[in-house]
Amino acid sequence: MPKRLPASLPARPVFPAGKPRQRLTRIGPNAVAEAKAHPLIGFARKFWGLSAWMIELIVLVSFTLQKWADLWIALALLLVNAILGFLQEHRAAAAVSALRRKLQVTARVLRDGVWHAIPAQELVPGDVVRVRSGDFVPADAQIIDGALQVDQSALTGESREITKTNEGVLYSGSIVRDGEATAVIIATGLKTFFGRTTQLVESAHPKLHVVEVITRVVKWLFLIVAILVAIALVVSLVEGLRLVDILPLSLVLLMSAVPVALPVMFTVSMAVGARELARRGVLVTRLSAAEDAANMDVVCADKTGTLTMNRLSFMGALPQPGFTAEDVLRVGALASQEADQDPIDLAFLRTVRDRHLLDQGTALISFTPFSPKTRRTEALVERGGVRTRVMKGALRTVAEAAGLDGAAVTALEARATEEARQGVRMLAVARADDEAPLQFVGLALLHDAPRPDSRQLIDELRSLGVTVKMLTGDALPVARAVAGELGLGEIVRAPEMHAAGDAAADDTSELVRGSSGFAEMFPEDKFLVVKSLQTAGHVVGMTGDGVNDAPALRQAEVGIAVSRATDVAKGAASVVLTTEGLGGIVDLVRNGRAIYQRVLTWIVNKVSRTILKSGFVVIAFLVTGKFAISALGMVLIVFMTDFVKIALSTHRVRPSSNPETWNIGPLVRLAVLLGIAMLVEALVLLAIGWRQFDLGNHSGQLQTFTFQTLLYFAPFFHRVHSRAEGFLGLAAERDPCGSSPR
């Protein structure tokens, strides 16, 4: 049953005295200690799992055969594996915690008369904050100006949105769905109503696809061992050997197939990859994002802030008769709100300050923020006893509000289209004094230049087999002008996509695939674009920044929140960029493909060497009737070779130039062929040694010979694999299907 929350406080709270820093020291940070599992529990979990079970089975078999040396070695192997895994996991957890600290919610706070963006943990009671659509509420706060639609479902279970106005209380952890408001912090940390302000951006931990693939490979390895043991068992029973005589052979084969370093290798690989990306300004909040990035073949990128500078500059104005360019600027600035840090608002405010056009005697009475539904901002200001209503927004929206007829609107749109072809964005402004009708003042010309590196990075993504599609809410001419500068192809209007969807779903998919982007989009349209691309078989990356982008970010395999994204967008994304532009996406793709290549190296290594070791032992037993190596010798080989493979997590690899797929069947077949080739060579060496060194009459020499043969085939394998890897890399580059969808 939903919880009931008080709508407002019975009386205005009394705040502690002192400056914010002093209050923060006295009250403590705006955070709740995170519950953590006891380290002993984490360590105990290292004895549960596929690798641990196999070693524990070896311990049981050794105990049954009373091979005490093998038993103690296996126990030592189990313990060392657990300790290394626990330590590496602890280091990885520390790295992830460091990344999550960078992702914590920031708050817009008014201190010393200036608006600042500070970490939410530094808020103290008495701070004045500004919250707007897309924000998490960082602490319990009381509204002092404005109105909001708030989603409290995470706290109360109520599915409907709640309206909050003056004197209303906002609870930490709520999500602002619509509106803007100024509020004063009344409680932080453990003193909030629910004590849920810490870690508002959570990291997801789904099961990684790569782990599933490796688990499947390990099962194949044990199947190989089981088949070989079954063959040896049948032959032994036919020759009259006892079952107990076969157990040592089973023990040796189990030793050869245990993936000792697997957990440590992948923990280190993911942690190293995450840290490397963090240094490049890419924060991974869901580990599966790295492997999905390896498969990604399409990126849908927001124009503003990702492909462009996201710093609008005032290029000029087209005033209506009776008004001047300064009037256009002044009205646009009055309809702006600095606390929101919106790029359009900041462009107006920055320009009027530089030109000293604002009158300090103007007081703000009310402000209605921009909404995708209304497509405008509106304010009521007062100066000298005269109240003025000001408005800025989309041309047609403002023009119709000002009562312009259809012909006038058409003429203005034609003029705007001419300017838009140069990449200039148009905003209309209007004003009305007291009860007078709204007057259309004119058009403001704003320009958001493409980032200097955008075209180069788009070409770089193309060279990696990743197509970039530009998405923007700007008019089609503006979008086409920017696309031309960036070297993108045809841009179409979002309504055309809807029209194609009404005709047939296939038409929508074809239109989305064939275009280089869409203009005049609402945030909700992005979800449709992502779904259409996925239906066509693509692995999609999606950039977004607003609360309405959250569904598309969740739907995409790789949801990417840009540097200025809202808290809700960051929470929905699997990757957060801390720098603007596409550079972080390029790094993400290369990092994901590097991890993929390391996985392939491990698969080839493990499969081929398991075939070599187990095949050699079984064939030698069937041919000679002797155990070519003891269980202890096999354990030593595992120790000396498998733990070295931890270095594969940092192995220098060449990422593929095409999106990867998880079709590892051909690679496993290659590994089998390599294993068989090495097995044949090893058996030839055994045959030579059998004759030259009389190994049949000296079991100790036979086991020493086998130990050295299997051990020194490890560096031989690395030379063979490097050449095979180079061949496969060239083949992948020549493969015309490499960039096709999954």
PyMOL commands that set and color helices and strands:
alter all, ss='L'
color gray80, all
select helices_A, chain A and resi 20-27+39-47+50-65+68-102+120-122+153-156+189-191+209-238+243-245+247-257+262-279+288-295+303-307+325-334+338-340+343-354+395-401+406-420+454-463+476-486+494-503+505-514+523-535+547-555+567-572+583-624+631-650+665-692+695-697+699-734
alter helices_A, ss='H'
color red, helices_A
select strands_A, chain A and resi 106-111+114-119+128-132+140-151+162-164+169-170+175-187+282-284+298-302+313-319+363-368+376-383+386-393+424-433+439-447+467-471+491-493+517-519+540-544+558-561+575-577
alter strands_A, ss='S'
color yellow, strands_A
deselect
rebuild
show_as cartoon
